[in-house]
Amino acid sequence: MDYKQRGFEKISPERWMKDSYGHLHGDNTVALPSRKTVRSGGYDIPSTLPFTLLPDEEILIPLGFKVFMEDDEVFQIHPRSGSGFKYYIRLANTTGIIDADYYNNPENEGHCWCKLRNESSKTWSVEFGEGIAQGIFS
């Protein structure tokens, strides 16, 4: 069987400026998702902006990347375990599913997003580049 490689690419600067509303890190310098160790199950997804979420608040974050994979695969985005345990941070849609045919979508380049919700009584603050979610190919 002939396999494609799985991986990530940054979206174009034009797409980034449009999706980041022109006021975020316009050069999209955040790193692409990566595994922190050889045995990591998922890819850590860094935040493209610093933010603070108060209890019961949510935020929609443009991630600045697109993902490519085999035709019969999906890329699942999940909250980080530590954020869920410590702060009860959840994805608004519980699990993000990125289909293989979303890559290079002509309407949006296949730009991935993440909507996080703070369901705790604690404030949660994140710095630029800090991990906010994890992704798993399936």
Secondary structure, DSSP 8 states (H G I E B T S, - for coil): ------EEEE--HHHHHHHTTTTS-TT--S---B-SSTT-SSEEEE-SS-EEE-TT-EEEEE--EEEE--TT-EEEEEE-HHHHHHH-EEETTSSEEEEGGGTT-TTTTT--EEEEEE-SSS-EEE-TT-EEEEEEE-
